[in-house]
Amino acid sequence: MTDPIVEEFDLYLAPAEREMVERAKEFGQRVVAPGARAWEYERRHPTEALRAACAEGFCGIELSPAFGGRGLRFSTKMRVAEELARYDFGFAFSLLNHHNVTVRIAAGKSALAERLVPRMLSGEAIGCSAFTEPGHGSDLVGLTTLATKVDGGWTLSGEKAWICNAAVADVIITLAQTSPVAGSKGIASFIVEADRPGFLRQSAYALHGAHAIGVAGFRLENYFAPDNALLDPPGTAFKATLSGINGARCYVAAMCAGMLESAIGHAVRYAGERQAFGRKVIEFQGLRWSLVDVQTDLAAMRLLAYRAARQIDAGQSAEESAAYAKKFAGDRTIGHIAACIQVMGANGLRSDHPLMRHLAAAKTACFTDGTTEMMNERLGKLMMHRYLVADVDTP
Ligand SMILES: Cc1cc2nc3c(=O)[nH]c(=O)nc-3n(C[C@H](O)[C@H](O)[C@H](O)COP(=O)(O)OP(=O)(O)OC[C@H]3O[C@@H](n4cnc5c(N)ncnc54)[C@H](O)[C@@H]3O)c2cc1C
């Protein structure tokens, strides 16, 4: 039985969008569920499953039909991510990053887009976006990868760290500084191709819970990016990056909801069978109530994420709503998955169940696309504006 909140939201989707969500449910059960445990414990990036997802059309969700995509709304992507994250957060995150890079490159409408987008749509070439550096994470404006203008293009030098899909990626949207004194106004973005000289890939990081994300770093050493590889000129890249991040905050929140629902489902089924002191464990009121707390916050988590998604679909600012959704999801998912494990006793720790994998992935979600502290910073500024500047009427 589907959560009525989800059912109601899916009715808001158009038939073609709902069909995509149904397809994600089927793909999740058929491909992600049986593969997830092996991806985690064998420490491998699920490149073949990512390509299979592309073959099913998941890379074309928001992509313009002019490039062979479906041109569907943001909410479809969010719901697809939520459904896939029930089985593996890492896989869903990897797929969405690849999808987003494909859409961004297509929007550039360059000759490079004509060459790269069809390969990305089919999954032959994998994409990622690289903002973070070993010395700069939250403080993005401080990034030091340098882009120097030369005849016919730009020379890029620097190092990137913690990049989803970088372990295998072929096409990388890379932020670089064109003028160190200009701050955010000097930042531009470039399409970097991994098979060109000057791109040096580093080994994948071994993660817990989200290994399928394929996180790695790379160095650029005098990498030559031709003029047509400039995606966002200086002065526009920073803003473009931040607007994409609001969407990511919203779908990461929905992905947390997907994992949490998986965890509570496992816990309730287990506790409905397991006997202790002559009763089913679910009959102990304290344990049952702890699961009701989980279910209550799951509902709130979905409502926050779905509200942000509707705003994004409508072209409205989701800056505040997406930050609320991600902050709430990050904070609550960790404790609530731990509560589900507690209900299952020691058996909840075993890798036969996905709960420990979900728990570690939930911690990951507190860093991707802005840390919880960065959400607090943003929300704090908006709160001060609301009560101190806009003078909201309070009794
Ligand atoms: C699984 C995973 C996938 C990722 N994928 C990508 C990707 O695809 N592309 C990409 O570019 N990056 C990616 N990242 C990097 C991610 O964006 C950064 O981890 C994040 O921006 C935080 O940077 P940091 O880890 O360097 O922490 P830091 O910025 O070094 O922060 C350390 C701590 O200080 C806190 N802090 C910093 N500034 C403040 C402040 N002003 N006030 C209060 N607290 C503060 C932070 O919240 C954090 O708790 C990924 C990260 C993970 C974990």
The ligand as a Tripos MOL2 file, in Angstrom:
@<TRIPOS>MOLECULE
LIG
   53    58     1     0     0
SMALL
NO_CHARGES

@<TRIPOS>ATOM
      1 C1         29.0200   11.4950   -0.9300 C.3       1 LIG1
      2 C2         29.3950   12.8750   -1.3390 C.ar      1 LIG1
      3 C3         29.2260   13.2580   -2.6590 C.ar      1 LIG1
      4 C4         29.6270   14.5310   -3.0650 C.ar      1 LIG1
      5 N1         29.4960   14.8750   -4.3820 N.ar      1 LIG1
      6 C5         29.9770   16.0680   -4.7950 C.ar      1 LIG1
      7 C6         29.9520   16.3980   -6.1880 C.ar      1 LIG1
      8 O1         29.4430   15.6460   -7.0260 O.2       1 LIG1
      9 N2         30.4990   17.5660   -6.5790 N.ar      1 LIG1
     10 C7         31.0700   18.4370   -5.6800 C.ar      1 LIG1
     11 O2         31.5560   19.4650   -6.1140 O.2       1 LIG1
     12 N3         31.0940   18.1480   -4.3480 N.ar      1 LIG1
     13 C8         30.5740   16.9910   -3.8880 C.ar      1 LIG1
     14 N4         30.6140   16.6680   -2.5520 N.ar      1 LIG1
     15 C9         31.2640   17.5790   -1.6150 C.3       1 LIG1
     16 C10        30.3030   18.3410   -0.7410 C.3       1 LIG1
     17 O3         29.6560   19.3240   -1.5030 O.3       1 LIG1
     18 C11        31.1270   18.9170    0.4290 C.3       1 LIG1
     19 O4         31.4550   17.8230    1.2700 O.3       1 LIG1
     20 C12        30.3800   19.9850    1.1660 C.3       1 LIG1
     21 O5         30.2520   21.1300    0.3910 O.3       1 LIG1
     22 C13        31.1100   20.3580    2.4860 C.3       1 LIG1
     23 O6         32.4390   20.6250    2.2590 O.3       1 LIG1
     24 P1         33.5530   19.9030    3.1560 P.3       1 LIG1
     25 O7         33.2190   18.4700    3.2760 O.co2     1 LIG1
     26 O8         34.8720   20.2750    2.5930 O.co2     1 LIG1
     27 O9         33.3980   20.5400    4.5940 O.3       1 LIG1
     28 P2         33.9490   21.9580    5.0760 P.3       1 LIG1
     29 O10        33.4470   23.0340    4.2010 O.co2     1 LIG1
     30 O11        35.4300   21.8340    5.2910 O.co2     1 LIG1
     31 O12        33.2400   22.0970    6.4910 O.3       1 LIG1
     32 C14        33.6570   21.3600    7.6590 C.3       1 LIG1
     33 C15        32.5770   21.5670    8.7160 C.3       1 LIG1
     34 O13        32.4920   22.9700    9.0350 O.3       1 LIG1
     35 C16        31.1590   23.4180    8.8420 C.3       1 LIG1
     36 N5         31.1590   24.8250    8.3870 N.ar      1 LIG1
     37 C17        31.8310   25.3460    7.3280 C.ar      1 LIG1
     38 N6         31.5530   26.6340    7.2040 N.ar      1 LIG1
     39 C18        30.6960   26.9600    8.2150 C.ar      1 LIG1
     40 C19        30.0280   28.1630    8.6280 C.ar      1 LIG1
     41 N7         30.1580   29.2980    7.9720 N.pl3     1 LIG1
     42 N8         29.2150   28.1010    9.7180 N.ar      1 LIG1
     43 C20        29.0330   26.9430   10.4100 C.ar      1 LIG1
     44 N9         29.6320   25.7900   10.0570 N.ar      1 LIG1
     45 C21        30.4540   25.7870    8.9780 C.ar      1 LIG1
     46 C22        30.5740   22.4920    7.7970 C.3       1 LIG1
     47 O14        29.1600   22.4880    7.8050 O.3       1 LIG1
     48 C23        31.1800   21.1690    8.2150 C.3       1 LIG1
     49 O15        30.4420   20.6330    9.2840 O.3       1 LIG1
     50 C24        30.1810   15.4220   -2.1140 C.ar      1 LIG1
     51 C25        30.2860   15.0460   -0.7660 C.ar      1 LIG1
     52 C26        29.9020   13.7850   -0.3740 C.ar      1 LIG1
     53 C27        30.0480   13.3910    1.0840 C.3       1 LIG1
@<TRIPOS>BOND
     1     1     2 1
     2     2     3 ar
     3     2    52 ar
     4     3     4 ar
     5     4     5 ar
     6     4    50 ar
     7     5     6 ar
     8     6     7 ar
     9     6    13 1
    10     7     8 2
    11     7     9 ar
    12     9    10 ar
    13    10    11 2
    14    10    12 ar
    15    12    13 ar
    16    13    14 ar
    17    14    15 1
    18    14    50 ar
    19    15    16 1
    20    16    17 1
    21    16    18 1
    22    18    19 1
    23    18    20 1
    24    20    21 1
    25    20    22 1
    26    22    23 1
    27    23    24 1
    28    24    25 2
    29    24    26 1
    30    24    27 1
    31    27    28 1
    32    28    29 2
    33    28    30 1
    34    28    31 1
    35    31    32 1
    36    32    33 1
    37    33    34 1
    38    33    48 1
    39    34    35 1
    40    35    36 1
    41    35    46 1
    42    36    37 ar
    43    36    45 ar
    44    37    38 ar
    45    38    39 ar
    46    39    40 ar
    47    39    45 ar
    48    40    41 1
    49    40    42 ar
    50    42    43 ar
    51    43    44 ar
    52    44    45 ar
    53    46    47 1
    54    46    48 1
    55    48    49 1
    56    50    51 ar
    57    51    52 ar
    58    52    53 1
@<TRIPOS>SUBSTRUCTURE
     1 LIG1         1 GROUP 0 **** ****
